[in-house]
């Protein structure tokens, strides 16, 4: 699935099931909430925290999908084509960082 297809699928879902997009500020707050839930799973699975009794240990992929869904909502409602934006960002990062990380002693 391309990013453009993903944006179309989310838009169709919103129109069919979601009634309308939440406003941009609400979706930004929801995005921060979802990123926090993702961070909690990362801290428990790969960090020094442990899962609480009864807590879902298999929620990492779901939280990543939640972050992606809300990010796509924000892109759709603000007119951002994620495919174009991502391609542009990769060009910038590649141009700027072509040797940067290879020359970083901290990564060796």
N, C-alpha and C positions, 0 to 999 in steps of 0.2 A: 504494500500500500504506500503510495506517495504521500507526502505531507499535504499536498493539495487535495487528495482524496480524503485524507483524515479530516481536514477542515470541512469538506463538504459533508462527510458523514456526521460529524458533530453538529453542524448547522441543521441538517435534516432531523436529527434526534431532538434538538432543542425545539424546533418548529412542531414536531409531532407530539412530544411528551413533556417538554419543559415549559410550554406556553410562550415564554419569551426568555431572552437572556436576562440574568440579573445585571444591574448596572455595573459599570467598570470598577467602582470602588468596592462594591460588595464582592465581585469576583476576585479582586486583588486580595481582599481579606480572606476569602475562601482559599485562594492559592497559598497564602502564607500558612493557613491552618493545615493544608494538605502537605506542604513542605515540612512543617513541624512533625506531622505524623510519620512521614518518611524518615526524618532525622531520628525519631525515637526508635524506629526499627533498625536503622544503621547502628545506633549507639548500643542497642541490645545484642544485635547479631555479630557485629564486628568490633565494637568498643568494649568498655569495661563494665557496662551495665548488664543486668540479666533480666530476662523476661519475668514478669509477675505471674503468679499462679493463675491459670485460666486465660492468659493473654495469648492472642493468635501469633504464633511464631512464624507463620507462613504468609504474612501480609505484605512483604516487601514489594512484590510485583504489583499487587493491588494499589499500594500507595503511590508507586511510580506512575501507574495508569491514571490515578486520580489527579496527580500533578499535571500530567500531560493533558488530560481532558480540560481542566480549568484553564491551562495556558492556551489551549486551542480556542476555547471560548473567548478569551481576552483578545487573541489575534483576530478572530472573526469579527468581533464587535468593534474593533478599532481599525479594521481595514488592512491588517498586516498579512501579507502572503508569506507564510512561514518557509515555504520552499525557496523563494527568492531571498528572503532575509537570511536563511541558513547558508545558502550558497555564497552570498556576499560575505557573511561572517567567516566562513571557511577560507575564502580567498584572502581576507585581511589577516586572519591568524596565520595562514601559511606564509604569506609575504613577510609579516612582522616577526614570526617565530621560527623561521626555517632552520636556524642554527642555535637559537637561544637555549633550548632545552638540552641539546647535545653538548653544549658548552657549560652546562650547569654542574659544578662539582658535587652538589648535593644529591644529584640523581645518579651518580656513578657508584 
